[in-house]
Amino acid sequence: MIKKLTLLVFLIFSYNLISAQSPQVIKGRIVDDTDAPLAGATVFLTVEKKTAVTNAAGNFSITSNNAENKLRVTFIGCKTREFDLAAFENGSTIVLLNDGNKLDEVIVVGYGTTVKKDLTGAVSTLSADLITDRKTTRVSQALQGAIPGVQVNRNAGTPGASGSILIRGITTLGVNDPLVIIDGVPGSLDNLNPDNIENVTVLKDAASSAIYGSRAAAGVILVTTKRAKDGQTDFNYNADFGLQKPTTMPEFVNAQTYMSLFNELKVNDGATPIYDEAIIKDYAALNAANPDKYPNTDWQKAYFKENAFQQRHDLNFTVGTRNVKTKVIAGYIDQGGLEPNRSFNRYSFRVNNDLRFNDKLNANVDFSYYRAQSLSATTSNISLVRQLPAIFDDYYSDGRYAPGKDGANPIANNMLGGRNNVRNNQFSARLQLNFAPVKGLKLSAIFAPQLGFLNSNVFSQMVTYTSLTDRSVVVNTFNNTNSLTQSNTYSQALNSQFLANYQISVANDHSFGFLLGYESNDFRDENSGAFRDGYVLPDYQVLDAGAKVNAANSGNASESALRSFFGRVNYNYKGKYLLQANARYDGSSRFAPSTRWGFFPSVSAGWVVSEEEMFKGKMPFSFFKIRGSWGRNGNQQIGNYSYQSLINLNTVLFYNAAGQIVPATAGNQLNYAVNDITWEAKQDFDIGMDMAFFRDRLSVTVDYFNKTTFDILLNLPIPLNTGLLETPQNGGKMLNKGWELQVGWNDRIGKDWKYSVSVNLSDYRNRVVDLKGTSTLGSYALLEGQPYNVWYGYKNQGYFKDAEDVAASAKLTGTEKPGDIKYTDLNGDGKITADKDQVPLGNSLPRYLFGGNGSVRYKNFDFGFSFQGVGKQLSRLSGFMVQPFDSNFGNVNTYYIGNYWTADRPNAKYPRLSYNNKNINYDQSSDFWFFKGSYIRIKDVTFGYTFEPSVFRRLGIKNARLFVSATDLVTSSHFPKGWDPEGTQGNNPLVVTYYTGLSVTF
C-alpha cells in the first residue's frame, strides 16, 4: 500500500513538473476603461523577457515556457498592470485604467528620452492622433493652435501650401525658423507624410534646446516616426476624400454701380463723368441684348472653381518579431486648387527597420522617399482677378477670350499663358548601430545621408487677343514670345553622430545620466539654370527646341559644414530633486577660423513638491513640480561665405591695342568681407510649474520666459569710397518676454462615456533694444526701443469737415478737400511732413494666441474638435481691401457703398471718392486704417464610428472606422466682409474642406 501511494505521489509530482515546464499559450483581450480595444498594447513576460503586441481588436497571444513568468501589460497613457500566470484566467479581458496626466509617458528630448515627470525644461508634445485629425497636406499647419507658444502663419489656400512656424515669437531680424529633427536627424516637416508620425515634441527653452547649440536659437521640433512592435502584424489602409470651398470671398460691385461711382469720383476730382447716365440706367437691358459690348463680369466667379477635390491614401504594413521589426508606410495625396490649372500631388514612402542581433547589439535601418509636384500658371493672376471691375469682358459670345484690361485677362493668361511645373524629389536614409557592452552603457553610431533634386520648368506661352469685330486684328498680347526657363537644384547632406549614454543608480535614491556626443554635418548645393525663347512648336518644351539667339545659362555651387561636441548630465534624487546641465561646442564653416567656434551651455533644475512627505495627502494637487532654467543658443543662419570677399565674373567689352572692341572676362568685388563676423547668441531664462489635480484628471502647466538675443546681424554702412553696399555685422539686440498656460481635463462618466478637453493661451512682448543707431522706416519700421516691425506713420484727426477746416489746418499736399483724411501736425510747424510728423503707431505682432481641442467618446462613436485664434492684434486695411478704383480703374468692394464720406455722411467709415487725392487718403501709412485683427476659428470637427470586430471578421478585417470631418469650418473676426484674417489680397483664398474617410485594418 505504501509503495502504491509513493508511486502515485511521484506520478502527480512528475506530471506537474512536466506541465510547468511545457509551453503554455496565453491569450486575452486588452481594453480601456470604456471597453474600447487597445491596439498596440504591450504584453511582457518578466522572466523570459518576451513581448507581444495587441492587434486592432485588442487581442494578444503569447507563449510562456516558464511558470515563474509574470504577465505585465502596458499602454501609453494607461496604468501598468501585472498578473501571476497561475492566477491569470486564460482568455480573459484586461482593463487598463487611464493614467490621467501621463506623468510616466516617455518624452523624446535632444539625443535621448526621458519621462514627463522628470522634465526640467519647457517642453510640449503632440500625439499622432491630433496631427492626423487635422487632415492637412503639410505637417506644419497641423501645429497651429495645438501647442502654447507655437505660432503658425499661413496666408494662402494654395494646394500644398505650408506654414511658417515661430516658437515664442521673433528673436532675430533674420531667419526665425526652428530646427526640425526627424528620428534624430535634421530634416523638413513638410517632407513628411502626417501618417508617418508617432509624436511631435517642441523644445521651447534653452535648457531643452541648448544641446543643439548653434541651430536652436529659434527652438527645436523633434519628430518621431512610427515603428513596429514585437508581435505586431497588421496591414492598414486609410483613405479620405475632401471637397474644398473658400472660407470667404470678397464681394465687388456690378458694372452699373461701378460706373455710377466712377462718375461721382470724376465729379469730385473736377473732371467730366465718362459714362453716359442713360447707358447706366438701361445697363441691365443693354447687357442682356449685347453682353460683348456691355459686359457685367463677375471675375471671381468666372476665374475660381466653385470647389476643388482632394484625396489621400495611406497604406501601412507592420510586422514585428523579437529580432526583426519592419514598418512600411506608403502615402499619396492629390489636391486640386480653386484656381484653374493649379494642383499639388505627393508620393511618400518610408521603411523603418529594427534589427536585434543579440542582447548587446541592435540596429535601426530606415529609408524614406518623397516626391511632390506642383502645377500652376506662370504668373500670379489673383490680384488682377480682384482688381478688374465688371465693365471688362472675360469671353466674347463666340467663345474667344476678351482682352480684359489692355490684354490683362487673368482667365486667358492662366489657361493659355503656359505652365510652371515644379518637381521635388527627396531621398534619405538612416543607419544607427547600438551597442551595450555593460549594464547602463549604450554606444551609438548614426550615419544619415540625404539627397534632393528640385526641378522647375516655366514655359511661358504667347497669348493673343483679337478684335471683337475682326478676328484678324490683334489688339493685345500677353507674353511676347514662347520661352522656357529651367532651373535645377541638387542638394546633398550627410549627418554623422557618435553617442555614448550611461545611466546608473546609486543606493536606489540617486540616479545619474551622462551623455557625450560628436556630430558632423556636411552640405553641398549645386544650382543650374537655362533659358531659351522663340519656340515655334510649343508642345516641345525642351531647351533644344528653342532658338539659340537669346539663349542663356548659369550655374553655381556652395558648401558648408558644421562640427559639434556636446554633453549632458542628469541627476535625480528620489524623484524629488532634478538637475540637468547641457553644453555644446559648435564650429561652423560659415565663419572665419578666428570666430568659428561657439560654446552654448544650459542648466535647469526641478523640485517635485508633491513627492515631499510633508505634502503627500495634505495638498489639493496629485502632482506639483516647480522648474527653472537658463541657457544660451546660437544662430548661424547667414550665407556660406559672408566673411569672405566674393568676386563676380562677367563678360565685358574692351578696346584692344588696335582700337577694336573685343569681349573679355573681368571680375568685380561683390561684398565687403567682415572677418570677425560671428554667431548671433540668445540667452534664455524660464520658470515653470507643472501641476495635476483630482487624481491627475486636471493638468495645468504655466511658464514665464525671458529671451535676449545678442550680436544680431545688421546691415551697417561702410565707407562710400569702397564702392560697395552695406554689409552684415554683429551688433543688434532684441528682447522677448512672455508667458504660456495650458490646461487639460480627462475624465469618464460611467462605463460608456469618455471625454477630454485641452486649452492653451500664450503671449509675448517684443522690443528691439539696439540697432547701432540705424533704423528702417515705412509702414512697418525697425526702431530702437520699439517692437519688431512696429506700425509707423501719421496720426489722424478724422476728416476735414469743410473748407474752413481745410484752410485752417496743416496739410500734406495742399490739395486737401472736405472728406479727406486729416493728419496731426505733431511738431506744430503748420505742415504735414514724414520726417517730422510720422511716429510709431502700435505693435503689429499678434498678442494672446490661443487654441485647444476636445474629444468625446460614447461606446463606438467618437467626436473631436479643435479651435485656434488670436486675442489681440492691431491690423490695417490696405490696397484694394479698401481703396476704390485702384490704378484709376480698379474694383470697388460692396461694403464701400453708402459708407464713404459725403456732406450728408460726415462720420462715414471711408474717405470721399477721389483718385486725385489717393496719395492723401490711401497711400499714406496712418492709424486711420487700423482695426481689431483678433479672430477665432474652428480648425476641425470630426465625427466617427468604429465597427465591432465581429462585423467584418469573415472578410479578414480586424478593425474598421468611418468618419466625416471638416477643417477651417467657421471663423469669426472683425475683418471686412469677404476677407479672411489669415489670407492676403493676392493669394489663393483659404479653404474650408469637407471630408469623408475610412480606416481599415486587416
Secondary structure, 3 states (H helix, E strand, C coil): CHHHHHHHHHHHHHHHHHHHHCCEEEEEEEECCCCCECCCCEEEECCCCEEEECCCCCEEEEEECCCCCEEEEECCCECCEEEEHHHCCCCCEEECCECCCCCCCEEEECCEEEEHHHCCCCEEEEEHHHHHHCCCCCHHHHCCCCCCCEEEECCCCCCCCCCEEEECCCCCCCCCCCEEEECCEECCHHHCCHHHEEEEEEECCHHHHHHHHHHCCCCEEEEEECCCCCCCEEEEEEEEEEEEEECCCCCECCHHHHHHHHHHHHHHCCCCCCCCHHHHHCHHHHHHHCCCCCCCCCHHHHHCCCCEEEEEEEEEEEEECCCEEEEEEEEEEEEECCCCCCEEEEEEEEEEEEEECCCCEEEEEEEEEEEEEEEECCCCCHHHHHHCCCCCCCECCCCCECCEECCECHHHHHHHCEEEEEEEEEEEEEEEEEECCCCCEEEEEEEEEEEEEEEEEEEECCEEEECCCCCCCEEEEECCCCEEEEEEEEEEEEEEEEEEEEEEEECCCEEEEEEEEEEEEEEEEEEEEEEEECCCCCCCCCHHHCEEEEEEEEEEEEEEEEEEEEEEEEEEECCCEEEEEEEEEEEECCCCHHHCEEEEEEEEEEEEHHHCCCCCCCCCEEEEEEEEEEEEEEECCCCCCCCCCCEEEEEEEEECCCCCEEEEEEEEECCCCCCCCCCEEEEEEEEEEEEEECCCCEEEEEEEEEEEEEEEEEEECCCHHHCCCCEEEEEEEEEEEEEEEEEEEEEEECCCEEEEEEEEEEEEEEEEEECCCCCECCCEEECCCCCCCEEEEECEEEECCCHHHHHHCCECCCCCCCCCEEECCCCCCCECCHHHHCEEEECCCCEEEEEEEEEEEECCEEEEEEEEEEEECEEECCHHHCCCCHHHCCCCEHHHCCCECECCECCCCECCCCCCCHHHHCCCCEHHHEEECCEEEEEEEEEEEECCCCCCHHHCCCEEEEEEEEEEEEEEECCCCCCCCCCCCCCCCCEEEEEEEEEEEC
